Amino acid sequence: MKTSEFTQILRDNPEKSLFFEYQAGQYVRTDYHITEIKNVSYDTVDCGGIRNEWNEVHIQLWENEIPEPDHAVDTSKALKIFDVVQKVRPTFQDREIKFEYGNGSFPTAVLPVHNIKEAGNSLIVQLTADQTTCKAKDRATTPEEKAAACCGPVSEKPKIRVSLASLQTANSCEPGSGCC
């Protein structure tokens, strides 16, 4: 889901309770905070030697160690936080939005939106865990290319072997020799 699509859903549903389901039947506590809205830029090189670049938006959800029964984030409050961020710097509107969350029993993860469903006066944002992938394999078009793609050699370079014996005979600085 793109950031602009998510914020439009918030606009279309003013003052509705906003809940996040990070695993089936497991919800972020209702007193969570939205602590950061991050523009994230990736610049990677995959195992096939190809550079990959893309941007995402990550929203950090945080639970205070001490529960706050009088604190809740609804759709309107979430939009106000987006507005505060927009005044400082633009958020990537046409990029995928993901939510960063973790607690004592769930390791911190960056989770994409699987679905948003309405439940009375509430919106439930259902998150899902991403799977890792091999971009070299993803680019391959035939079964043979897929079989050879992942972690295949980019270019063979001769390996240099160094042994302890060759290091000991080389000129070296020994403790107490005065060379250092």
C-alpha positions as CSV (number, residue, x, y, z in Angstrom):
1,M,0.0,0.0,0.0
2,K,1.3,3.4,-0.9
3,T,1.6,6.2,1.7
4,S,-1.0,8.4,-0.1
5,E,-3.5,5.5,-0.1
6,F,-3.1,5.0,3.6
7,T,-3.5,8.6,4.5
8,Q,-6.5,8.9,2.2
9,I,-8.1,6.0,4.1
10,L,-7.5,7.9,7.4
11,R,-9.0,11.1,5.8
12,D,-12.1,9.1,4.7
13,N,-12.6,7.7,8.2
14,P,-12.2,10.7,10.6
15,E,-12.1,10.0,14.4
16,K,-12.2,6.2,14.1
17,S,-10.2,4.1,16.5
18,L,-7.0,2.9,14.8
19,F,-5.8,-0.6,15.7
20,F,-2.8,-2.6,14.3
21,E,-2.8,-6.4,14.1
22,Y,0.8,-7.5,13.8
23,Q,0.1,-11.2,13.7
24,A,-3.2,-13.1,13.4
25,G,-5.1,-12.2,16.6
26,Q,-2.2,-10.2,18.1
27,Y,-2.7,-6.4,18.4
28,V,-0.4,-3.5,19.2
29,R,-1.6,-2.2,22.6
30,T,-4.4,0.4,22.3
31,D,-2.2,3.0,24.1
32,Y,0.6,2.9,21.4
33,H,2.3,6.0,20.1
34,I,3.4,6.9,16.5
35,T,6.9,8.0,17.3
36,E,8.5,8.4,13.9
37,I,7.6,8.7,10.2
38,K,10.7,7.7,8.3
39,N,11.6,8.2,4.6
40,V,13.8,5.2,4.1
41,S,16.1,4.9,1.0
42,Y,17.7,1.6,0.2
43,D,20.9,1.3,-2.0
44,T,21.8,-2.4,-2.2
45,V,23.9,-4.8,-4.3
46,D,22.5,-8.3,-4.6
47,C,24.4,-11.6,-4.8
48,G,24.2,-11.3,-8.6
49,G,26.2,-8.1,-8.5
50,I,23.3,-5.8,-9.5
51,R,22.6,-2.6,-7.7
52,N,19.0,-2.0,-6.4
53,E,17.6,1.3,-5.2
54,W,14.2,2.0,-3.8
55,N,12.4,4.1,-1.2
56,E,9.8,3.3,1.5
57,V,8.0,5.0,4.3
58,H,8.2,3.4,7.8
59,I,5.9,4.3,10.6
60,Q,7.3,3.4,14.0
61,L,4.7,2.2,16.6
62,W,5.8,2.2,20.2
63,E,4.3,1.1,23.5
64,N,5.3,2.8,26.7
65,E,6.7,0.5,29.3
66,I,4.0,1.8,31.7
67,P,0.5,1.4,30.1
68,E,-1.3,4.7,29.5
69,P,-5.1,3.9,29.7
70,D,-6.0,7.5,28.8
71,H,-3.9,7.5,25.6
72,A,-5.2,6.4,22.2
73,V,-4.4,7.2,18.6
74,D,-7.4,7.5,16.3
75,T,-7.4,8.2,12.5
76,S,-7.6,12.0,13.0
77,K,-4.7,12.1,15.5
78,A,-2.6,9.9,13.1
79,L,-3.2,12.4,10.3
80,K,-2.1,15.3,12.6
81,I,1.2,13.5,13.1
82,F,1.6,13.1,9.3
83,D,0.9,16.9,9.0
84,V,3.6,17.7,11.6
85,V,6.1,15.6,9.6
86,Q,5.0,17.2,6.3
87,K,5.8,20.7,7.7
88,V,9.4,19.6,8.4
89,R,9.9,17.5,5.2
90,P,7.8,15.8,2.6
91,T,6.9,12.1,3.1
92,F,7.3,9.8,0.1
93,Q,3.7,9.7,-1.0
94,D,4.0,7.3,-3.9
95,R,6.1,4.7,-2.0
96,E,5.1,1.7,0.0
97,I,4.2,2.3,3.6
98,K,5.4,-0.2,6.3
99,F,5.1,-0.3,10.1
100,E,7.9,-0.9,12.4
101,Y,6.9,-2.6,15.6
102,G,8.2,-4.9,18.3
103,N,7.5,-5.8,21.9
104,G,8.8,-8.2,24.5
105,S,7.4,-11.3,22.8
106,F,7.6,-10.1,19.1
107,P,11.0,-9.1,17.7
108,T,11.1,-5.7,16.1
109,A,10.2,-6.0,12.4
110,V,9.1,-3.8,9.5
111,L,5.7,-5.0,8.4
112,P,3.8,-4.1,5.2
113,V,0.0,-3.6,5.2
114,H,-1.9,-6.7,4.2
115,N,-5.3,-5.3,4.6
116,I,-7.4,-2.6,6.3
117,K,-10.8,-3.5,7.5
118,E,-13.6,-1.5,9.1
119,A,-15.1,-2.8,12.3
120,G,-17.9,-0.5,13.5
121,N,-16.2,2.8,14.5
122,S,-12.7,1.3,14.1
123,L,-10.1,0.6,11.4
124,I,-8.0,-2.4,11.8
125,V,-4.7,-2.3,9.9
126,Q,-3.6,-5.9,9.4
127,L,0.1,-6.2,9.0
128,T,2.0,-9.2,7.6
129,A,5.6,-10.3,7.8
130,D,7.7,-9.9,4.7
131,Q,9.6,-12.8,3.3
132,T,13.2,-12.4,2.3
133,T,14.0,-13.0,-1.3
134,C,16.8,-13.4,-3.8
135,K,16.6,-10.6,-6.3
136,A,18.9,-12.4,-8.7
137,K,16.5,-15.4,-8.7
138,D,13.5,-13.0,-9.0
139,R,15.0,-11.5,-12.2
140,A,15.6,-14.9,-13.8
141,T,13.1,-15.9,-16.4
142,T,13.9,-19.6,-17.0
143,P,14.3,-22.5,-14.5
144,E,17.9,-22.8,-15.6
145,E,18.6,-19.1,-14.8
146,K,16.8,-19.4,-11.5
147,A,19.0,-22.4,-10.6
148,A,22.2,-20.6,-11.4
149,A,21.1,-17.1,-10.2
150,C,21.4,-17.1,-6.4
151,C,24.8,-16.4,-5.1
152,G,26.4,-17.3,-8.4
153,P,29.9,-15.8,-9.0
154,V,29.9,-12.2,-10.2
155,S,33.4,-12.7,-11.6
156,E,36.1,-15.1,-10.6
157,K,39.1,-13.5,-9.0
158,P,42.1,-15.6,-7.9
159,K,42.1,-16.4,-4.2
160,I,45.3,-15.4,-2.4
161,R,46.4,-17.9,0.3
162,V,48.4,-16.6,3.2
163,S,50.0,-19.0,5.6
164,L,51.3,-18.3,9.1
165,A,54.8,-19.5,7.9
166,S,55.0,-16.9,5.2
167,L,54.0,-14.2,7.7
168,Q,56.7,-15.2,10.1
169,T,59.5,-15.0,7.5
170,A,58.4,-11.6,6.2
171,N,60.0,-8.4,7.6
172,S,58.0,-7.6,10.7
173,C,58.2,-5.5,13.8
174,E,58.8,-7.5,16.9
175,P,58.1,-6.3,20.4
176,G,61.1,-4.6,21.9
177,S,63.0,-4.3,18.6
178,G,62.6,-0.5,18.4
179,C,61.1,-0.5,14.9
180,C,57.7,0.8,16.1
